[in-house]
Amino acid sequence: MNSLIVIPARYQSERFPGKPLEMIAGKSLIERVYWKCSKSKATDVIVATDDQRIFDHVRSFDGNVCMTSTSHRNGTERIIEAVERLMDAGEEYEVIINVQGDEPLIDHKDINDLIDVFEDDETDIATLVKQIDQVEDLNNKNVVKVVLTEFEEGIADALYFSRLPIPYLRDEASNPLDHHDYYKHIGTYAFSIDVLMSLKTVPVSSLESAEKLEQLRWLQNHYVVSAISTSNDAVGVDTPEDVAIVENILKRK
C-alpha cells in the first residue's frame, strides 16, 4: 500500500529553539530522523516545516520538504496541510505516518509494523507503546501512560492516555510494576488517509484540554487507536541536555 511519512519540524520551541538543526554526532537532528525514516518501507518521506532555515537545510541533504503555515496549533494540522499539497499534485496515499522530528533513534522496523496494521481496512489510527520498567517513568508527568485492552495477535486498543500513573493501585504496593503491567506511549502515529482528513473538523475535547494530550480528542470522538508494543525506547531530544544523552547512545551502538 502507498504510505507517506511526514516529519513535522518547527524552528521555534519553548525549551529548545532551533532544535531540528542541532548537530548530533556530526549530523543535524532532522537529517538523522529523515534517513532513519527512509530505511522503512514507506513509499515516501517528507519534512513539513514553517521555517526557511529548516527548508533549506533539508534540501541541502537532498531530502523532500514542503513549507507549511506558521499558524498550525499542532503537528497533525501541519501534516494534513502537507498531505493535501501532495494530493493536489496528484499523489495518492492510503496510510500517513507522523514521525516526530525530535526522535533520531526511531527504529524503521517499528514504522514498518505500524504500516502493517493497516492491512486491516478498518484500522483508524495506530501507534506504539512500550512496557514501563522504571518506577521513575511511571511517576514522570512527561512520560505519557496508556491503558490498553488485552493484546490480540499483537494489537491492543487504547482505552485512555494520561500523564498520571494509570491504573491506580488501590492496595498499597512498594513497587507497582511488580503488580501490574504499565505501558508508556511512544508518540509515532499512523493514520488511514480518510481518518486523517476527517480530523480537520474535530474540535478540541474536554479530556484533551485537561491533560494537554491530542490523542484524547480522538478517543473522545470515537476513533479507535490501535497499539502495538515495541521493545525500543524512543529517546527524544526535548532539551539541549538531551543531545549528549543521544550521542552517548549512538556511540554505544
C-alpha positions as CSV (number, residue, x, y, z in Angstrom):
1,M,0.0,0.0,0.0
2,N,1.1,3.6,-0.7
3,S,2.3,5.1,2.5
4,L,3.8,8.5,3.4
5,I,5.9,9.5,6.4
6,V,5.5,13.2,7.3
7,I,8.0,14.7,9.8
8,P,6.7,18.0,11.2
9,A,9.6,20.3,12.1
10,R,9.2,23.8,13.7
11,Y,12.1,26.1,14.4
12,Q,10.5,27.7,17.4
13,S,10.5,25.6,20.6
14,E,9.9,26.9,24.1
15,R,12.6,24.6,25.6
16,F,14.9,24.3,22.7
17,P,14.7,26.9,19.8
18,G,16.3,25.7,16.6
19,K,16.2,22.1,17.7
20,P,15.8,20.5,14.2
21,L,19.1,22.0,13.1
22,E,21.1,21.0,16.2
23,M,24.1,18.8,15.4
24,I,24.2,15.3,16.9
25,A,27.4,13.4,16.3
26,G,28.1,15.2,13.0
27,K,24.6,15.3,11.6
28,S,21.6,17.5,12.3
29,L,18.7,16.2,14.3
30,I,16.3,16.5,11.4
31,E,18.7,14.7,9.0
32,R,19.1,11.8,11.4
33,V,15.3,11.4,11.7
34,Y,14.8,11.7,7.9
35,W,17.3,9.0,7.0
36,K,16.0,6.7,9.7
37,C,12.6,7.0,8.2
38,S,14.0,6.4,4.7
39,K,15.1,3.0,5.8
40,S,11.4,1.9,6.3
41,K,9.2,0.5,3.6
42,A,7.1,3.7,3.4
43,T,6.6,4.9,-0.1
44,D,7.7,8.4,0.5
45,V,9.2,10.6,3.3
46,I,8.8,14.4,3.6
47,V,9.5,17.1,6.1
48,A,6.8,19.6,6.8
49,T,8.2,22.9,8.2
50,D,7.3,26.5,8.7
51,D,10.8,27.8,8.7
52,Q,13.0,28.7,5.7
53,R,16.2,27.6,7.5
54,I,14.9,24.1,8.0
55,F,13.5,24.0,4.5
56,D,16.9,25.0,3.0
57,H,18.8,22.5,5.3
58,V,16.6,19.6,4.3
59,R,17.1,20.5,0.6
60,S,20.9,20.5,1.3
61,F,20.9,16.8,2.1
62,D,18.5,16.0,-0.8
63,G,15.5,15.5,1.4
64,N,11.9,16.1,0.4
65,V,10.4,19.1,2.2
66,C,7.4,21.4,2.0
67,M,6.7,24.8,3.5
68,T,3.6,25.0,5.6
69,S,1.7,27.6,7.5
70,T,3.0,29.2,10.8
71,S,-0.5,29.2,12.3
72,H,-0.9,25.4,13.0
73,R,-1.7,24.5,16.5
74,N,-0.2,21.0,16.4
75,G,1.8,18.6,14.3
76,T,-1.4,16.9,13.0
77,E,-2.6,20.1,11.4
78,R,0.8,20.6,9.7
79,I,0.8,17.1,8.4
80,I,-2.7,17.5,6.9
81,E,-1.6,20.6,5.0
82,A,1.5,18.7,3.7
83,V,-0.7,15.7,2.6
84,E,-3.2,18.0,0.9
85,R,-0.5,19.7,-1.1
86,L,0.8,16.3,-2.3
87,M,-2.7,15.1,-3.2
88,D,-3.3,18.3,-5.1
89,A,-0.2,17.4,-7.1
90,G,-1.6,14.0,-8.0
91,E,-0.1,11.8,-5.3
92,E,-2.2,9.1,-3.7
93,Y,-1.6,7.5,-0.3
94,E,-3.5,5.1,1.9
95,V,-1.5,5.4,5.1
96,I,0.1,8.5,6.6
97,I,2.7,8.2,9.4
98,N,3.6,11.0,11.7
99,V,7.2,10.7,13.0
100,Q,8.2,13.3,15.4
101,G,11.2,15.4,14.2
102,D,13.0,15.1,17.5
103,E,13.3,11.3,17.7
104,P,16.7,10.4,16.0
105,L,16.6,6.9,17.4
106,I,13.3,5.8,15.8
107,D,13.5,2.3,14.5
108,H,12.4,1.8,10.9
109,K,11.1,-1.7,11.8
110,D,8.6,-0.1,14.2
111,I,7.4,2.1,11.4
112,N,7.0,-1.0,9.2
113,D,5.0,-2.7,11.9
114,L,2.7,0.3,12.1
115,I,2.1,0.3,8.3
116,D,1.3,-3.5,8.5
117,V,-1.6,-2.8,11.0
118,F,-3.4,-1.1,8.1
119,E,-3.7,-4.4,6.2
120,D,-6.9,-4.4,8.2
121,D,-9.0,-2.0,6.3
122,E,-11.0,-1.0,9.4
123,T,-7.9,0.4,11.2
124,D,-8.3,4.1,12.1
125,I,-5.1,5.1,13.9
126,A,-2.1,3.0,15.0
127,T,0.6,3.9,17.5
128,L,3.5,2.4,19.5
129,V,3.6,1.6,23.2
130,K,6.4,0.2,25.4
131,Q,6.1,-1.6,28.7
132,I,7.4,0.6,31.6
133,D,10.3,-0.9,33.5
134,Q,11.3,2.1,35.7
135,V,9.2,3.5,38.5
136,E,10.7,6.9,37.7
137,D,8.9,6.8,34.3
138,L,5.7,5.8,35.9
139,N,5.7,8.9,38.1
140,N,7.1,11.3,35.5
141,K,4.3,13.5,34.1
142,N,6.2,14.0,30.9
143,V,6.0,10.2,30.2
144,V,2.5,9.6,28.8
145,K,0.9,6.4,30.1
146,V,-1.7,4.4,28.3
147,V,-4.3,1.8,29.4
148,L,-4.9,-0.9,26.8
149,T,-7.3,-3.7,26.1
150,E,-5.8,-7.2,26.0
151,F,-3.4,-7.8,23.1
152,E,-4.8,-10.0,20.4
153,E,-2.5,-11.0,17.6
154,G,0.0,-8.4,18.8
155,I,-2.5,-5.5,18.7
156,A,-4.5,-3.8,21.5
157,D,-6.8,-0.8,21.6
158,A,-6.0,2.3,23.7
159,L,-8.6,3.0,26.4
160,Y,-7.1,6.1,27.8
161,F,-3.9,8.2,27.9
162,S,-2.7,10.1,30.9
163,R,0.2,11.9,32.4
164,L,-0.6,10.2,35.8
165,P,0.1,6.6,36.6
166,I,-2.9,4.6,35.5
167,P,-4.4,2.3,36.6
168,Y,-4.3,3.4,40.2
169,L,-3.5,0.6,42.6
170,R,-5.9,0.7,45.4
171,D,-3.9,-1.6,47.6
172,E,-0.5,-0.1,48.5
173,A,2.5,-1.5,46.8
174,S,6.1,-0.7,47.3
175,N,6.8,-1.3,43.6
176,P,3.6,-1.0,41.4
177,L,5.5,-2.6,38.5
178,D,5.5,-5.9,40.5
179,H,1.7,-5.9,40.5
180,H,0.7,-4.6,37.1
181,D,2.0,-4.1,33.5
182,Y,2.1,-0.4,32.8
183,Y,2.7,1.0,29.3
184,K,4.1,4.3,28.1
185,H,3.1,5.9,24.8
186,I,5.7,6.3,22.1
187,G,4.5,9.2,20.0
188,T,4.6,7.9,16.5
189,Y,1.3,7.7,14.8
190,A,-0.1,6.2,11.6
191,F,-3.5,7.2,10.1
192,S,-5.7,5.9,7.4
193,I,-5.9,8.7,4.8
194,D,-9.7,9.1,5.4
195,V,-9.4,9.3,9.1
196,L,-6.6,11.8,8.9
197,M,-8.6,14.1,6.6
198,S,-11.6,13.8,8.9
199,L,-9.6,15.1,11.9
200,K,-9.6,18.6,10.3
201,T,-13.1,19.2,11.6
202,V,-12.8,17.5,15.1
203,P,-12.8,20.2,17.8
204,V,-10.6,20.2,20.9
205,S,-12.2,17.9,23.5
206,S,-12.6,18.3,27.2
207,L,-10.2,15.5,28.0
208,E,-7.6,16.9,25.7
209,S,-7.8,20.3,27.3
210,A,-7.4,18.7,30.8
211,E,-4.4,16.5,30.0
212,K,-2.9,18.5,27.1
213,L,-2.8,15.3,25.0
214,E,-4.2,15.5,21.5
215,Q,-4.8,11.7,21.3
216,L,-7.6,12.1,23.8
217,R,-9.5,14.2,21.3
218,W,-9.6,11.1,19.0
219,L,-10.7,8.7,21.7
220,Q,-13.4,11.0,22.9
221,N,-14.7,11.3,19.4
222,H,-15.0,7.6,18.9
223,Y,-11.8,6.9,16.8
224,V,-10.1,3.6,17.6
225,V,-6.4,3.9,18.4
226,S,-4.7,0.6,17.9
227,A,-1.4,0.0,19.7
228,I,1.5,-2.4,19.0
229,S,4.2,-3.0,21.6
230,T,7.9,-2.2,20.9
231,S,11.0,-3.0,22.8
232,N,12.7,0.1,21.5
233,D,12.7,3.0,23.9
234,A,12.3,6.3,21.9
235,V,14.7,8.8,23.4
236,G,13.6,12.2,22.1
237,V,15.6,15.5,22.1
238,D,13.4,17.9,24.1
239,T,16.2,20.0,25.7
240,P,19.8,20.8,25.0
241,E,20.9,18.3,27.7
242,D,19.3,15.5,25.7
243,V,21.8,15.9,22.9
244,A,24.6,14.4,25.0
245,I,22.3,11.5,26.0
246,V,21.5,10.6,22.4
247,E,25.2,11.0,21.3
248,N,26.2,8.5,24.1
249,I,23.6,6.0,22.9
250,L,24.8,6.3,19.3
251,K,28.4,5.7,20.5
252,R,27.3,2.5,22.3
253,K,25.6,1.3,19.1
